[in-house]
Amino acid sequence: MNLSEEYKTIRTYTEEICKHLQTEDYVVQPVVDVSPPKWHIGHVTWFFETFILKPYFENYEEFDPKYNFVFNSYYETVGARVIRTDRGNLSRPTVADIYKYRKYVDDAMNEFLQHSLSKGIEEIVVLGFNHEQQHQELLMTDIKFILGNNPLFPPYKNPSGSRATNNKNFDSSQNTFTKITEGIYQIGYEGEGFCFDNELQRHNVFVNDFSIAKNLVTNGEYLKFINSGAYQNFNYWHSDGWEWVKINQITAPLYWYFIDGKWYNFTLEGLQILDINEPVCHVSFYEAAAYASWKQMRLPTEFEWEIAARKFDWGRRWEWTESAYLPYPGFSKAPGAIGEYNGKFMVNQMVLRGASDVTSPGHSRITYRNFFQPNLRWQYTGIRLAQ
């Protein structure tokens, strides 16, 4: 697939995600971490306009100079911007305006991609592809949060007809562990394809003997943690985690509801009976670490996860690790705004590995490093144990 075809495929997928939305769904921002869908649509378009068309496409005319203020996310190099908490206050530009903007930039990009590009420009184009794929996953998680915080629990899409039950057969003993021998292993991306700068440089790490679970922790297993009273027992929690539990009155994963004696879970198909065989989802690092402590185990480090990942299935949930998000040895930021992409966030965040049910096609690999603050759980986050 050439660049022009790949551009069209990725941009079309974003619009496919949004086709289930009503106009009103595009403008909601319930919390600071969730951006309105229309902002995502505009921001990924702004990325191509700002970093490719404006500097490299001769005679390109900017769609609207004011959009730089509206759709810049966090790039200090590019200038001032609407603060993140105010994205939901933007009734203008309208959804229709933003789709016009998107078409305008798409038409220009389609023309631009017919030309021969230098390696450097091509790399920025491919970064734009991966940037949009990141926002496709964010779109899905933000849409779920928007709908999941509506008291009507409206579904994103029509139910498939399958219904879970709290009474399915459940056998946690099936979760066996894979042993990994101590030694020196290589970590980080290697190859000719795309990777983010935080996956570089490839380097050696030493690990002791460890074992890692072949399967993710399920809802049924996590339900035992809840029923044991673990949310009321400080012994399992980090100090910050225990404060978070008390202040926010946390008693279960995000989207879990106990109604008339049964557990329900809000899904993209609406509110449904909790499926106890599904991997637990929407838990914070604090909850993941507390569950591991309750099991008298721990979370894997990101290095252990990467070493062992070829020995188990992954991709259903972003998996919390015990590792703080830090630069690899030899890491260096690119000059200018592109250098702000990852490096500036390497503090106060924990690493997640893998992918999730809503990760875009072709946007996952073993070396991918996702990262979030330890209290966040609106992403499709889950738990894999180590010992």
N, C-alpha and C positions, 0 to 999 in steps of 0.2 A: 504494500500500500504506500503510495507516494504521499508527500506532505499535504497536498491539496485534498486528497481523498480522506486522509486521516483527520484533517481539520474539519471537514464536513461531517464525518462520522461522530466526532466528539461533540461538536456544537449541536448536532441534531439530538444526541442523547440527552443533553441538558433540557432541551425543549420537550422531549418525551417525558421526562420526570415531571415537568410542570403541567402537562396536559390534563391531569386529574384535578387541578386546582380550580377553585372559583376565584374571581377577581379579588374578593375580600381576603382570601387566604394569603395573597401576595404581600400584604402590607403589615402583618402582625409581627411584633417583637415582644414576647412575654418576659424575657430576661436578657441581660447583657450578652450572654454567650450565644444567643440565637439571633441570627440576622433575618430580616424579612426576605422571602424568596425573591422579590423584585430587586432587592439590593444585590443578591448573588448574581442575578441575570445581568445587571448593569456592571458589576465589578469585574467579572471575568471578561466582559467585552472591553471595558476600560483597559484591562491588562494588555490585550493585543494592540489596542490603539496607542497606548502610552509607550510601550517598550518595543514595538515593532513598526507600526505604521508612521507615527510621528517622526522618529529619528531616521528611518531607513527607506520610506516610500516617497520618492520625489513628488512634489506638488500635492501631497495629501493635505486635505483640508479637514481640520478637526470638526467633529459633529457639533459639539457645544463646549466651549472652553470652561463653562461652569461645572461640567460633569467631573472634572478632575477633583474638585472639592467634595463632590457628593460620593464618588466611587473609589477614591483612594482609601485603602484599608489601613495600612500602618507604615507606609513608605515615607519616612521623614525627608529623604532626598528629593521626592517629587513635590512636596509642598504641604500646605495646610489641608485639613479634611474635617468632615463632620465627625464629631466624636462618636465612638461606637454605640453608646447608650441612646443616641438620638436617631439612629437609622430608622426606627419605627415611626418617627414623627414626620417623615418625608412623604407627604401626600403627593407632592410633585417632585420629580417628574412622574407622570402616571405610568401604569403598567403598559399602556399602549405606546407611550413615548419611548419607554425603554426597549420595547420590541422593535420600534423603528430604528433606534440607535443600534441595536444588535444587527439588524439587516444591513444598515449602512456600513458598519465595520466588516461584516461578513463579505459584502460585495467587494470592498476594498482589499480584504485579505485574499479572497479568491483570485483577484487580479494580481496581487503582489506575489502569490505563491506560484504563478506561472513563470516567474523570472528565475534565473540562476542565482542562488544565494551562496554567500560565503559560509564557511563552516561555523564561524562565530554567530552569524545571524540565524542559521539553521538551529543552533543549540538553543537560542532564545525562543524560537518558535516551538521547539519540542518542550521546553520548560513551560511555555504557555499551555500546551496540551495537558501536561501533567498537573499544572495549576488548576485548570478547569475541571479535571477529573477529581482533584481534591475537593473542589467546591460542589461537585455532583454528590459526593457522599455527605458533605455538610448540608446540602439542600435536603436530602432525604431525612437526615436526623433532625434538622430544624423544622421541617414540615411535620414530622411526627410529634415534636414537642409542642408545636402550635396547636395541632389537632388534639393531642393528648391532654392539653390544659384547658380545652373547651369542655364545659360541663355536659355537653351532649355526646361527647366522645365520638365525633363523626369519623367514619373510616376514610382513609386516603384512597382506597380502592375497594371494589366490591368483594365481599367474602368469597373464598374459593369453594365453600361448602363443607370443608373439613372442620371438625370441632374437637378441641382438646378436652380432656377430662382429668380431674384430680385423682381419678381412681385407676389409671393405667398401671400395668405391672412396672415396677421400678426396682432395679437391682444395682446398687452403687458398687458392688464388688467387681463389676465388669471393667472398672477403670483401673487397668494395670499400669505398671510403671516400667519405663525403659531406663536401663543403666548406662551411664556414660563414664568411661575410664578417664582418670586424671591425665593431664598432659597439656601440651602447648598446641593451641588451635589458631587458625587464621580467621579474623573477623573483618567484615566490611565488604563493600562491593568490588567486584572484579569483572571486567568484561567491556565490550564495545557499546552496549546499549545505554539507555538513560538511567541515571540515578540522581538523587538529590545530593547536594554537597555534604550534608550531615552523615551520609553513608561512607564517606571517604575520610581518611586514607585507610587502606587495608593494612592490618597490623596483627601482631601475635598477642594472644592472651593465655594465661595459665589458669586452668580450673582444676579443682579437686574432684574426686569421685562424686558423682551425684546421680540421682534418679529423677525422672520427670514423667508426669502423667501422660498417657497416650490420649486421653479424652479430656474435654473441658468439664468443669463442674456443672452439674445440671440444676434445673429449678428444684427438682425433688431433693437433691442433696442440700441445696441452700435452704430449703424450707425447714430441714432438720436443725440447721443453725439458728434460724429464727425461733423455732419452737423450743429450743433449749434455753431461751432467754438471753442469748448472746448480745442482743442490742441493749440489754440492761446491765451488762457485766463489763466493767472497765478493763478487766484483766486481759482481754483479747485485743485491745485497741491501742494504737499509737496515741500519745497525749493529744496531738492536734485532732486526730480522728475522733477521740472521745468527746472533745469540745464541740466538734462539728455535729456529732450525733445528738448531744444534749441541746445545743442552741437551735438546731433545725428540726428537732423531734423526729429523727429518722428511725423508722421501724422495719423497713423492707426496701427492696430495690425500687428504683423509679418505675412508675406505671403499674405497680402492684396494688391491688385493692382487695380488702377482705369484706365481702358483702354476703350477708345472710348465711354465714358459716362456711363460705367457700372463697378460695382465692381466685381472683381474676387478674388479667394482664391486658393492658392496652397495647394493641398491635396496629400495624398499618391497615388491617381489616376491621378495626374497631375493638371494642372491649370483648374479650373472650375468656372462657375458663382457662386457668393456668395449665399449660402442658408441662407436667413434671419431668418429662424426658428431654425437653429442649435445653440447650446450654443456657445457664443463667445469663442475664443481660442487664445493661444499664446499672452497673454497680461502680462505685468510686474505688480509687486505690485504697482508701481507708477501709472500705468494706471487704475488698479482696484480701488485704493483709490480715484483717481480723478473722476472716473465715479460715485462712491458712493457719493462723495461730490456734484457732479453735480445733483444727484438725491435727495440731501438733506437727505442722509442716511449715512451709514457707512458699513464697513466690519465686520463680526462677529469676536469675539475673538476665539481662538482655543477651549477654554472651552465651550463657547456658542455653537459652532459647534458640539462638541462631545455630549453635553447634548441633542441637538435637532435632531441629525442625524437619529434617528430611526423614525422620523416623516416625512421624505422626501426621495426621491430617490437621490442617489449619486453614483459617479463612472464614469461619463462621462469626467470630468475635475478635475485636481488637483485644489482645491479652495483656493485662497489667504485668509488668516485671518489677523486680526489686531495685532496678537501676535508675538513678537520677539522670536526667537528660544533660549530657556533657559532651564537649567536642572530643573527637578521636585524636590521638597523637598525629600531629602534622596537619590538622584541619586549618584551612584558611578561607576567609570570606572573599568573595568576588568584589571587585571595586564597584562603587555606585549603588544604585537602588537594589539591584539583583542580590548584592551581598547582604541585604537586610532580610532575605527570605527565611533563613533558619537560625543563623548564628546568634542573633540578638535575643532569642528566646531560651538560651541555654542556661536557665536558672529557675529554681523553684518549680520544676516540672518533672514528671516521671515518664519513663519510656514505656510505650506499648508496642507489641510486635504482632505481626500477622496481617489480618485484613478483617472484613466483616461482610455480612449478608448484603449490605448496601454499598460496598466498595465497587467502583466502576470496573467493568471488564478490562483486563490487561493492566490494572493499576496496582498490582501487589507483587511482592518478591520477598525472599527470606531476609534480605538485608535492610528492608524498609524500616525506618524508625519514626513511629508516630509519637506524639508527646502531648500531655495535658497536665493541668494542675490536679493534685490528688483528690480534690473534692468533687470534680466534675464527673457526671455520669449520663449526660444526654446522648453521648455516643454509644455505639453498639459494643460495649466493653464487657469482657468476661474474665474467667479465672481458670488458670492451669496451675496445678500444684507441683512443687518440687520438694525433694528432701535429700 
